Amino acid sequence: MNIAIVPARAGSKRIKNKNIKNFLGKPIISYVIKEAIKSKIFDDIIVSTNSDKIKKIAKNCGAKVYFKRPKNLSTDKVTTQKVIIHCLEWLKKKNILINNVCCIYPTAIFTQASDLKKSFNFIKNNKYSFVIASQKYSTQIERAFTIVNNKILQVDKKKFLINSHNFKDFYYDAGQFYWGTVNSWYSKNTLLNNNSIIYELKKYQSIDINTHDDWKLALKLYKFNKNF
């Protein structure tokens, strides 16, 4: 079986009720569940939550909520991996065997069914441990600088004189979704290991919504982007 797990706890601090906040007329989590269903690659779409309100919304959207996530796994310090393992352990006790798990964050509104299907192709042949939705840095990080006492501190002044085409491309975790085999989720290896591969998202396909500014930007991009 291949399943999707959407970790959606209550108690977000920077944006209240972020995972079910109204986004253009619907709870934001509903967009994610809709695309997961639309992809037709999941035998089950499970929402892991500590909230009865989120549970009700998730079930109305077509997802399953088999259990209530315990308090010790519902703080902002708990890793995604622990949440996934908790769900897998529950399924194991019910003798439900899983092959691959896609963790999709509840605010990953730009994730489309086509992305889930294409990225699934990387994991289903068992060649990779994880597939990570990623994006390319839009500028050269070698030219980054820091601010110390309100003054610019250049990391490497020489690199400011090098033409940009001479730099390598760097990527970052877009904070949208991850595919992993069951064994990989249980492994002590991190998502970023030598047996991981990225699924590159376009620049307009990802906003890691953590602040109110992120939310406003996501609203504008989603509303006016004709691709969605």
Order of alpha helices (4+ residues) and beta strands (2+ residues): beta-beta-beta-alpha-beta-alpha-alpha-beta-alpha-beta-beta-beta-beta-alpha-beta-alpha
